[in-house]
Amino acid sequence: MVARLAVIGGSGLYSMEGIRVREEREVPTPWGLPSDLITLADIGGETVAFLPRHGKGHRYLPSEVPSRANMWALKSIGVEQILSVSAVGSLSEEYAPGEFVLCDSIIDRTTRRPVSFFGEGIVGHVSLAHPFCDGMRHSVTQVMAAHSHPHHSSGTYVCMEGPAFSTAAESLLHKSWGAHLIGMTAVPEAKLAREAEMCYATVAMVTDFDCWKESEENVSVEMVLATMKGNTTALQHMLPDIMAALKKRGDCACRHAARNAMMTDPALIPYDARRRLALFYDRYWNKGD
């Protein structure tokens, strides 16, 4: 069974009316197993792959999520577009709890995560000037506007290492940079999706004002979970229309992002590296594309 659309987020996203689960699939990868089984479900006649980022029961810290395995597994079942759902804090008065944001840029503040498929005998450099797929962002924004849900069509996402929330000084620093959101999951997903030539967009769900705003209660797990519950319900109502809009999209530059990225002579790529990455790049190595 092939799925061209995927959603990465909490397992609660596919516990909704009108969805039919067809299969739960374990997908071994060169980087081990993904976060959990991939659930293949029908939404409006389209097969969609759902993958809980932190595993069912929320078992993985943001720094422990096996993102390379997740991306490889989704690519192997035919996925072309990934919609990421992520809880974030706001660094701006204009981005209020309960609102959704279609992020358009990232500031990477992570330090301990594998962020690339390249290395160990193969060198490549993809463009990441615009880390989120503009076409996906536009399609999802239109659906949210049609549903009259409060949203922003752009925003800069600071991805921190975690797992603790920001200090007040860090929160003020990130705010001073002109960033709009703070979260822990956009990296390395956005980078790996680009290297794997899949379109990737994040629906950031604003849950709190981090800890820069003195008039507001500092962020806590209880606060995040309470707001996320309402956000998830709202997104569930929109998800069938979002999937229908994404299905209509044609080809995209994201799906050819590595065409000119690789610097290493294919004849010199080690066997193990070539085997790991054949799923992504065999069409370039074998056909001279």
C-alpha contacts under 8 A as a table, 3 or more apart, distances in Angstrom:
res1	aa1	res2	aa2	distance
1	M	77	I	7.40
2	V	47	T	7.44
2	V	77	I	5.41
2	V	78	G	5.45
2	V	79	V	7.61
3	A	6	A	7.21
3	A	40	L	7.47
3	A	47	T	5.31
3	A	48	V	5.51
3	A	49	A	6.01
3	A	77	I	6.17
3	A	78	G	5.54
3	A	79	V	5.49
4	R	47	T	7.41
4	R	48	V	6.97
4	R	49	A	7.96
4	R	77	I	7.88
4	R	78	G	5.38
4	R	79	V	3.93
4	R	80	E	5.13
4	R	81	Q	6.51
5	L	47	T	7.28
5	L	48	V	5.14
5	L	49	A	6.32
5	L	79	V	5.42
5	L	80	E	6.21
5	L	81	Q	5.10
5	L	82	I	6.07
5	L	83	L	7.86
5	L	243	M	7.48
5	L	246	L	7.88
5	L	247	K	7.65
6	A	48	V	5.42
6	A	49	A	4.44
6	A	50	F	5.75
6	A	51	L	7.66
6	A	74	L	7.47
6	A	79	V	6.40
6	A	81	Q	6.29
6	A	82	I	4.76
6	A	83	L	6.16
7	V	48	V	7.39
7	V	49	A	6.23
7	V	50	F	4.93
7	V	51	L	6.39
7	V	82	I	5.70
7	V	83	L	4.78
7	V	84	S	5.78
7	V	85	V	7.37
8	I	50	F	6.01
8	I	51	L	4.98
8	I	52	P	5.83
8	I	53	R	5.84
8	I	82	I	7.14
8	I	83	L	6.30
8	I	84	S	4.78
8	I	85	V	6.15
9	G	13	L	7.21
9	G	50	F	7.66
9	G	51	L	6.52
9	G	52	P	5.03
9	G	53	R	5.38
9	G	54	H	7.98
9	G	84	S	6.14
9	G	85	V	4.95
9	G	86	S	6.63
10	G	13	L	5.94
10	G	51	L	7.75
10	G	52	P	4.94
10	G	53	R	6.64
10	G	54	H	7.56
10	G	56	K	7.80
10	G	85	V	7.79
11	S	14	Y	6.32
11	S	15	S	7.38
11	S	50	F	7.65
11	S	51	L	7.27
11	S	52	P	5.19
11	S	56	K	6.40
12	G	15	S	5.14
12	G	16	M	7.91
12	G	232	T	7.67
13	L	16	M	6.94
13	L	232	T	6.63
13	L	235	L	7.97
13	L	236	Q	6.32
14	Y	19	I	7.02
14	Y	50	F	7.36
14	Y	236	Q	7.78
15	S	19	I	7.73
16	M	19	I	6.15
16	M	236	Q	6.69
18	G	43	I	7.10
18	G	44	G	7.98
19	I	41	A	6.59
19	I	42	D	5.77
19	I	43	I	5.38
19	I	44	G	7.87
20	R	41	A	5.37
20	R	42	D	5.14
20	R	43	I	7.09
21	V	24	E	7.98
21	V	39	T	7.03
21	V	40	L	6.08
21	V	41	A	4.14
21	V	42	D	6.40
22	R	39	T	7.71
22	R	40	L	5.69
22	R	41	A	5.24
22	R	42	D	7.10
23	E	39	T	5.90
23	E	40	L	5.18
23	E	41	A	7.00
24	E	37	L	5.87
24	E	38	I	5.54
24	E	39	T	4.44
24	E	40	L	6.17
25	R	37	L	5.32
25	R	38	I	5.13
25	R	39	T	6.40
25	R	40	L	7.65
26	E	33	L	7.69
26	E	36	D	7.53
26	E	37	L	4.92
26	E	38	I	6.44
27	V	33	L	6.52
27	V	34	P	7.12
27	V	37	L	7.32
27	V	38	I	7.59
27	V	73	A	5.89
28	P	32	G	5.98
28	P	33	L	5.02
28	P	34	P	7.40
28	P	73	A	7.28
29	T	32	G	5.11
29	T	33	L	5.96
29	T	34	P	7.67
29	T	69	A	5.80
29	T	72	W	6.63
29	T	73	A	6.34
30	P	69	A	7.20
30	P	276	R	5.90
31	W	66	P	7.83
31	W	68	R	6.44
31	W	69	A	5.05
32	G	69	A	6.07
33	L	36	D	7.40
33	L	66	P	7.75
33	L	69	A	6.04
33	L	70	N	7.75
34	P	37	L	7.21
34	P	66	P	6.00
34	P	67	S	7.43
34	P	69	A	4.92
34	P	70	N	4.69
34	P	73	A	6.93
35	S	51	L	7.38
35	S	52	P	6.68
35	S	53	R	5.96
35	S	54	H	6.16
35	S	55	G	4.94
35	S	60	Y	7.82
35	S	65	V	6.50
35	S	66	P	6.10
35	S	67	S	7.94
35	S	69	A	7.88
35	S	70	N	6.63
36	D	51	L	6.75
36	D	52	P	6.56
36	D	53	R	7.90
36	D	55	G	5.15
36	D	56	K	6.87
37	L	51	L	7.00
38	I	49	A	6.31
38	I	50	F	5.78
38	I	51	L	5.15
39	T	49	A	5.62
39	T	50	F	5.04
39	T	51	L	6.55
40	L	47	T	6.42
40	L	48	V	5.69
40	L	49	A	4.63
40	L	50	F	6.40
41	A	47	T	5.52
41	A	48	V	5.41
41	A	49	A	6.51
41	A	50	F	7.68
42	D	45	G	5.61
42	D	46	E	5.35
42	D	47	T	4.64
42	D	48	V	6.19
43	I	46	E	5.28
43	I	47	T	6.46
43	I	48	V	6.88
43	I	240	P	5.98
43	I	243	M	7.65
44	G	240	P	6.39
44	G	244	A	7.64
46	E	243	M	7.83
46	E	244	A	7.94
49	A	74	L	7.77
49	A	79	V	7.99
51	L	55	G	7.94
51	L	70	N	7.98
52	P	55	G	5.06
52	P	56	K	6.29
53	R	65	V	6.77
54	H	57	G	7.76
54	H	58	H	4.84
54	H	59	R	5.68
54	H	60	Y	4.72
54	H	61	L	6.88
54	H	62	P	7.33
54	H	65	V	6.21
55	G	58	H	5.23
55	G	59	R	5.59
55	G	60	Y	6.48
56	K	59	R	6.90
60	Y	63	S	7.75
60	Y	64	E	5.44
60	Y	65	V	5.61
61	L	64	E	5.01
61	L	65	V	6.42
61	L	163	P	6.71
62	P	65	V	5.60
62	P	161	E	7.45
62	P	162	G	7.15
62	P	163	P	6.84
62	P	184	M	6.08
62	P	185	T	6.05
63	S	112	R	6.94
63	S	113	R	6.13
63	S	161	E	6.65
63	S	162	G	7.49
63	S	163	P	7.73
64	E	113	R	7.95
66	P	69	A	5.48
66	P	70	N	6.22
67	S	70	N	4.85
67	S	71	M	6.13
67	S	188	P	6.91
67	S	189	E	6.25
67	S	192	L	7.78
68	R	71	M	5.32
68	R	72	W	6.12
68	R	114	P	7.92
68	R	116	S	7.90
68	R	117	F	7.17
68	R	192	L	6.89
69	A	72	W	5.19
69	A	73	A	5.95
70	N	73	A	5.25
70	N	74	L	6.28
71	M	74	L	5.23
71	M	75	K	6.13
71	M	189	E	7.70
71	M	192	L	6.94
71	M	193	A	6.50
71	M	196	A	7.42
72	W	75	K	5.15
72	W	76	S	6.10
72	W	196	A	7.64
72	W	279	L	7.99
73	A	76	S	5.12
73	A	77	I	6.72
74	L	77	I	5.50
74	L	78	G	6.77
74	L	79	V	5.51
75	K	78	G	5.28
75	K	79	V	5.05
75	K	80	E	7.14
75	K	196	A	7.46
75	K	198	M	7.66
75	K	279	L	7.78
75	K	280	F	7.99
76	S	79	V	7.33
76	S	279	L	7.02
79	V	82	I	7.35
79	V	198	M	7.35
80	E	197	E	7.82
80	E	198	M	4.97
80	E	199	C	6.14
80	E	255	R	7.45
81	Q	198	M	5.65
81	Q	199	C	4.55
81	Q	200	Y	5.91
81	Q	246	L	7.87
82	I	198	M	7.11
82	I	199	C	6.06
82	I	200	Y	4.79
82	I	201	A	6.50
83	L	200	Y	6.03
83	L	201	A	5.22
83	L	202	T	5.89
83	L	203	V	7.19
84	S	200	Y	7.25
84	S	201	A	6.00
84	S	202	T	4.52
84	S	203	V	6.07
85	V	202	T	5.79
85	V	203	V	4.97
85	V	204	A	6.05
85	V	205	M	7.32
86	S	183	G	7.74
86	S	185	T	7.02
86	S	186	A	7.93
86	S	202	T	7.01
86	S	203	V	6.38
86	S	204	A	4.95
86	S	205	M	5.97
87	A	183	G	6.81
87	A	204	A	5.81
87	A	205	M	4.83
87	A	206	V	6.11
87	A	207	T	6.42
87	A	224	V	7.57
87	A	228	M	7.14
88	V	181	L	6.19
88	V	182	I	5.49
88	V	183	G	4.71
88	V	184	M	7.89
88	V	204	A	6.10
88	V	205	M	5.86
88	V	206	V	5.03
88	V	207	T	6.05
88	V	208	D	7.40
89	G	181	L	5.58
89	G	182	I	5.06
89	G	183	G	6.43
89	G	206	V	5.59
89	G	207	T	5.77
89	G	208	D	4.93
89	G	209	F	5.34
89	G	210	D	4.97
89	G	219	V	7.97
90	S	93	E	7.62
90	S	95	Y	5.91
90	S	96	A	6.80
90	S	97	P	7.52
90	S	180	H	6.02
90	S	181	L	4.65
90	S	182	I	6.36
90	S	206	V	6.23
90	S	207	T	7.59
90	S	208	D	6.04
90	S	209	F	4.60
90	S	210	D	6.04
91	L	95	Y	7.54
91	L	171	S	7.39
91	L	174	H	7.43
91	L	175	K	5.35
91	L	179	A	6.66
91	L	180	H	4.84
91	L	181	L	5.32
91	L	182	I	6.98
91	L	209	F	6.24
91	L	210	D	6.86
91	L	212	W	7.35
92	S	95	Y	5.56
92	S	96	A	7.83
92	S	175	K	7.19
92	S	179	A	7.95
92	S	180	H	5.53
92	S	181	L	7.60
92	S	209	F	7.68
93	E	96	A	6.49
95	Y	99	E	6.80
95	Y	152	H	7.83
95	Y	180	H	7.26
95	Y	206	V	7.26
96	A	99	E	5.81
96	A	206	V	6.47
96	A	207	T	7.89
96	A	208	D	7.41
96	A	209	F	7.55
97	P	205	M	7.73
97	P	206	V	4.68
97	P	207	T	4.67
97	P	208	D	5.31
97	P	209	F	7.36
97	P	227	T	7.34
98	G	150	P	7.74
98	G	205	M	6.71
98	G	206	V	5.58
98	G	207	T	6.17
98	G	227	T	6.60
98	G	230	G	7.57
98	G	231	N	6.19
99	E	149	H	7.56
99	E	150	P	5.15
99	E	151	H	5.21
99	E	152	H	7.67
99	E	205	M	6.21
99	E	206	V	5.60
100	F	149	H	7.97
100	F	150	P	6.54
100	F	151	H	4.52
100	F	152	H	6.37
100	F	203	V	6.29
100	F	204	A	5.56
100	F	205	M	4.80
100	F	206	V	6.21
101	V	151	H	5.51
101	V	152	H	4.71
101	V	153	S	6.07
101	V	154	S	6.35
101	V	155	G	6.59
101	V	202	T	7.85
101	V	203	V	5.67
101	V	204	A	4.96
101	V	205	M	6.58
101	V	206	V	7.62
102	L	137	R	5.88
102	L	140	V	7.88
102	L	141	T	7.15
102	L	151	H	7.79
102	L	152	H	6.24
102	L	153	S	4.98
102	L	154	S	5.26
102	L	155	G	6.76
102	L	201	A	7.20
102	L	202	T	5.91
102	L	203	V	5.18
102	L	204	A	6.44
103	C	106	I	7.92
103	C	132	F	7.07
103	C	137	R	7.88
103	C	153	S	7.01
103	C	154	S	4.81
103	C	155	G	4.54
103	C	156	T	5.97
103	C	157	Y	6.58
103	C	201	A	7.46
103	C	202	T	6.15
103	C	203	V	7.11
103	C	204	A	7.02
104	D	130	H	6.68
104	D	131	P	6.94
104	D	132	F	5.65
104	D	134	D	7.59
104	D	154	S	5.18
104	D	155	G	5.61
104	D	156	T	6.16
104	D	157	Y	7.99
105	S	130	H	6.26
105	S	131	P	6.07
105	S	132	F	6.88
105	S	155	G	6.62
105	S	156	T	4.72
105	S	157	Y	6.18
106	I	131	P	7.11
106	I	156	T	5.50
106	I	157	Y	4.73
106	I	158	V	5.74
106	I	159	C	7.00
106	I	186	A	7.81
107	I	156	T	7.25
107	I	157	Y	6.19
107	I	158	V	4.65
107	I	159	C	6.19
108	D	158	V	6.15
108	D	159	C	5.23
108	D	160	M	6.92
108	D	187	V	6.86
109	R	158	V	6.85
109	R	159	C	5.54
109	R	160	M	4.79
109	R	161	E	6.53
110	T	113	R	6.89
110	T	159	C	6.49
110	T	160	M	5.16
110	T	161	E	4.51
110	T	187	V	7.44
111	T	161	E	6.51
112	R	161	E	7.47
113	R	188	P	7.15
114	P	188	P	7.17
115	V	187	V	7.27
115	V	188	P	4.92
115	V	189	E	7.96
115	V	191	K	6.58
115	V	192	L	6.62
116	S	119	G	7.65
116	S	188	P	7.68
116	S	191	K	6.93
116	S	192	L	5.86
116	S	195	E	7.49
117	F	192	L	6.86
117	F	195	E	7.18
117	F	277	L	7.75
118	F	121	G	7.99
118	F	122	I	5.73
118	F	123	V	5.70
118	F	124	G	6.02
119	G	122	I	5.10
119	G	123	V	5.77
120	E	273	A	6.77
121	G	264	T	7.98
121	G	269	I	5.72
121	G	270	P	5.95
121	G	273	A	6.60
122	I	262	M	7.58
122	I	263	M	7.63
122	I	264	T	5.67
122	I	269	I	5.92
122	I	270	P	7.85
122	I	273	A	7.01
123	V	262	M	5.91
123	V	263	M	5.51
123	V	264	T	5.60
124	G	258	A	7.85
124	G	261	A	5.09
124	G	262	M	4.09
124	G	263	M	5.62
124	G	264	T	7.47
125	H	258	A	7.83
125	H	261	A	4.97
125	H	262	M	6.51
125	H	263	M	7.88
126	V	194	R	7.23
126	V	195	E	6.34
126	V	257	A	6.28
126	V	258	A	5.88
126	V	261	A	5.22
127	S	130	H	7.83
127	S	257	A	7.21
128	L	131	P	4.92
128	L	191	K	7.29
128	L	194	R	7.63
130	H	133	C	7.33
130	H	134	D	7.90
131	P	190	A	6.11
131	P	191	K	7.04
131	P	194	R	7.52
132	F	137	R	7.62
132	F	190	A	6.79
132	F	199	C	7.54
132	F	200	Y	5.62
132	F	201	A	5.05
132	F	202	T	7.30
133	C	136	M	5.43
133	C	137	R	6.30
133	C	199	C	5.54
133	C	200	Y	5.47
133	C	201	A	5.66
133	C	254	C	6.91
134	D	137	R	5.04
134	D	138	H	6.16
135	G	138	H	5.22
135	G	139	S	6.32
135	G	249	R	7.81
135	G	252	C	7.74
136	M	139	S	5.14
136	M	140	V	6.15
136	M	199	C	7.41
136	M	200	Y	7.42
136	M	201	A	6.24
136	M	246	L	6.69
137	R	140	V	5.31
137	R	141	T	5.97
137	R	153	S	7.14
137	R	201	A	6.28
138	H	141	T	5.14
138	H	142	Q	6.31
138	H	153	S	7.59
139	S	142	Q	5.34
139	S	143	V	6.65
139	S	242	I	7.48
139	S	245	A	6.03
139	S	246	L	6.51
140	V	143	V	5.17
140	V	144	M	6.33
140	V	242	I	5.82
140	V	245	A	7.30
140	V	246	L	7.67
141	T	144	M	5.14
141	T	145	A	6.15
141	T	151	H	7.77
141	T	152	H	7.86
141	T	153	S	6.02
142	Q	145	A	5.10
142	Q	146	A	6.20
143	V	146	A	5.04
143	V	147	H	6.30
143	V	238	M	7.29
143	V	241	D	6.61
143	V	242	I	6.14
143	V	245	A	7.64
144	M	147	H	5.04
144	M	148	S	6.07
144	M	149	H	5.50
144	M	150	P	7.67
144	M	151	H	7.05
144	M	238	M	7.32
145	A	148	S	4.86
145	A	149	H	6.30
145	A	150	P	7.87
145	A	151	H	7.77
146	A	149	H	7.91
147	H	238	M	7.30
152	H	155	G	7.24
155	G	179	A	7.39
155	G	180	H	5.72
155	G	181	L	7.12
156	T	179	A	5.05
156	T	180	H	5.27
156	T	181	L	6.22
157	Y	179	A	6.40
157	Y	180	H	6.26
157	Y	181	L	4.72
157	Y	182	I	5.68
157	Y	183	G	6.95
157	Y	186	A	7.92
158	V	174	H	7.40
158	V	179	A	6.69
158	V	180	H	7.84
158	V	181	L	6.02
158	V	182	I	4.75
158	V	183	G	6.25
159	C	182	I	6.04
159	C	183	G	5.07
159	C	184	M	4.97
159	C	185	T	6.61
159	C	186	A	6.26
159	C	187	V	6.36
160	M	182	I	7.17
160	M	183	G	6.22
160	M	184	M	5.17
161	E	184	M	6.07
162	G	165	F	6.26
162	G	166	S	7.91
162	G	184	M	6.45
163	P	184	M	7.86
165	F	210	D	7.80
165	F	219	V	7.56
166	S	169	A	7.93
166	S	170	E	5.83
166	S	171	S	5.88
166	S	210	D	7.20
166	S	211	C	7.21
167	T	170	E	5.17
167	T	171	S	6.18
167	T	211	C	7.25
168	A	171	S	5.07
168	A	172	L	6.24
168	A	211	C	5.55
168	A	212	W	5.73
169	A	172	L	5.22
169	A	173	L	6.15
169	A	212	W	7.94
170	E	173	L	4.95
170	E	174	H	6.16
171	S	174	H	5.30
171	S	175	K	6.18
171	S	210	D	6.86
171	S	211	C	6.26
171	S	212	W	5.42
172	L	175	K	5.00
172	L	176	S	6.11
172	L	212	W	5.57
173	L	176	S	5.07
173	L	177	W	6.58
174	H	177	W	5.26
174	H	178	G	7.12
174	H	179	A	6.12
175	K	178	G	5.50
175	K	179	A	5.62
175	K	180	H	7.04
176	S	179	A	7.44
181	L	206	V	7.99
182	I	210	D	7.63
183	G	186	A	7.39
184	M	187	V	7.36
185	T	188	P	7.27
185	T	189	E	7.21
186	A	189	E	5.51
186	A	190	A	5.93
186	A	202	T	7.60
187	V	190	A	5.89
187	V	191	K	6.68
188	P	191	K	5.32
188	P	192	L	6.03
189	E	192	L	5.24
189	E	193	A	5.95
190	A	193	A	5.23
190	A	194	R	6.32
190	A	200	Y	6.40
190	A	201	A	7.88
191	K	194	R	5.30
191	K	195	E	6.41
192	L	195	E	5.07
192	L	196	A	6.05
193	A	196	A	4.98
193	A	197	E	6.07
193	A	198	M	5.21
193	A	199	C	6.83
193	A	200	Y	6.34
194	R	197	E	4.93
194	R	198	M	5.88
194	R	199	C	7.00
194	R	200	Y	7.54
194	R	254	C	6.33
194	R	255	R	7.86
194	R	257	A	6.42
194	R	258	A	7.93
195	E	198	M	7.79
195	E	257	A	6.74
195	E	258	A	6.17
196	A	255	R	7.97
196	A	258	A	7.74
196	A	280	F	5.77
197	E	254	C	5.47
197	E	255	R	4.19
197	E	256	H	5.81
197	E	257	A	5.59
197	E	258	A	6.76
197	E	280	F	7.44
198	M	254	C	5.97
198	M	255	R	5.35
199	C	252	C	7.64
199	C	254	C	5.40
199	C	255	R	6.60
205	M	228	M	7.34
205	M	231	N	6.66
207	T	223	M	7.20
207	T	224	V	5.32
207	T	227	T	5.38
207	T	228	M	6.53
208	D	219	V	6.09
208	D	223	M	7.22
208	D	224	V	6.86
209	F	212	W	7.00
209	F	213	K	6.47
209	F	216	E	7.20
209	F	218	N	7.45
209	F	219	V	6.93
210	D	213	K	7.46
210	D	218	N	6.24
210	D	219	V	5.26
211	C	214	E	7.15
211	C	216	E	7.75
211	C	217	E	7.52
211	C	218	N	4.82
211	C	219	V	6.23
213	K	216	E	5.62
214	E	217	E	7.47
219	V	223	M	6.40
219	V	224	V	7.26
220	S	223	M	5.20
220	S	224	V	6.33
221	V	224	V	5.12
221	V	225	L	6.13
222	E	225	L	5.28
222	E	226	A	6.14
223	M	226	A	5.31
223	M	227	T	6.35
224	V	227	T	5.44
224	V	228	M	5.94
225	L	228	M	4.97
225	L	229	K	6.21
226	A	229	K	5.48
226	A	230	G	7.17
227	T	230	G	5.52
227	T	231	N	6.28
228	M	231	N	4.84
228	M	232	T	5.86
229	K	232	T	5.29
229	K	233	T	6.44
230	G	233	T	5.23
230	G	234	A	6.34
231	N	234	A	5.16
231	N	235	L	6.21
232	T	235	L	5.08
232	T	236	Q	6.08
233	T	236	Q	5.13
233	T	237	H	6.59
234	A	237	H	5.41
234	A	238	M	6.75
235	L	238	M	5.09
235	L	239	L	5.88
236	Q	239	L	5.13
236	Q	240	P	7.78
237	H	240	P	7.25
238	M	241	D	5.54
238	M	242	I	6.13
239	L	242	I	4.90
239	L	243	M	6.07
240	P	243	M	5.25
240	P	244	A	6.22
241	D	244	A	5.01
241	D	245	A	6.14
242	I	245	A	5.14
242	I	246	L	6.22
243	M	246	L	5.11
243	M	247	K	6.05
244	A	247	K	5.13
244	A	248	K	6.67
245	A	248	K	5.46
245	A	249	R	7.13
246	L	249	R	5.43
251	D	255	R	7.30
252	C	255	R	5.67
252	C	256	H	7.55
253	A	256	H	5.40
253	A	257	A	6.25
254	C	257	A	5.10
256	H	259	R	5.53
257	A	260	N	7.56
257	A	261	A	7.32
258	A	261	A	4.64
258	A	262	M	6.82
258	A	281	Y	7.92
259	R	262	M	7.49
259	R	284	Y	6.96
259	R	289	D	7.23
264	T	268	L	7.04
264	T	269	I	6.88
265	D	268	L	5.42
265	D	269	I	6.76
266	P	269	I	5.32
266	P	285	W	6.35
269	I	273	A	6.63
269	I	274	R	6.22
270	P	273	A	5.39
270	P	274	R	6.17
271	Y	274	R	5.13
271	Y	275	R	6.07
272	D	275	R	5.09
272	D	276	R	6.24
273	A	276	R	5.20
273	A	277	L	6.30
274	R	277	L	5.31
274	R	278	A	5.70
275	R	278	A	5.32
276	R	279	L	7.35
277	L	280	F	5.46
277	L	281	Y	6.17
277	L	282	D	7.60
278	A	281	Y	5.18
278	A	282	D	4.64
279	L	282	D	6.33
280	F	283	R	7.74
281	Y	284	Y	5.42
281	Y	285	W	6.42
282	D	285	W	5.07
282	D	286	N	5.81
282	D	287	K	7.98
283	R	286	N	5.58
283	R	287	K	5.69
283	R	288	G	7.61
283	R	289	D	6.88
284	Y	287	K	5.52
284	Y	288	G	5.27
284	Y	289	D	4.79
285	W	288	G	5.84
285	W	289	D	7.56
